[in-house]
Amino acid sequence: MSPKATSRRAADAAVLYELESQIGFVLRRAHQRHVSIFADCMAELSLTPQQFSALVKIQDEVAVSQNRLGRLTAMDPATILGVVQRLIQRGLVNRSPDPVDPRSTRLTLTEKGQELVASALPMAREATDRTLAHLSSAERKDLQRLLSKLATGEDE
């Protein structure tokens, strides 16, 4: 193929492909916006979205293995390991032997961790409200339903 034909083909492909209309690009921009809003809301608590998710799921489960926590929060093993280590260092989470399976450990919230979650929940709700501020109640429900469908790859 001649250089001119290659250039024309690339130009045609560029016309047919608009980055700004691609779902991955839009999802990434929406995610970046939400993470920025979340960071602003959580600034005084110094919590990342991953740390907050881990704390909330530990609270929900009362005691949970690190492996299960990773699955519950959709974090890979390396990521959840780092998140848990930082939460332990901050005195928010305890790691202790599992009484049922001595080969395993379980994670629980410390009193400080429980207090932090209680303080963080209203801030997390604010982050969600600020992220979704331009949407009606019906649009919010539709967006949640559609994103859940995309995230799981399953029909409702």
Order of alpha helices (4+ residues) and beta strands (2+ residues): alpha-alpha-alpha-alpha-alpha-beta-beta-alpha-alpha
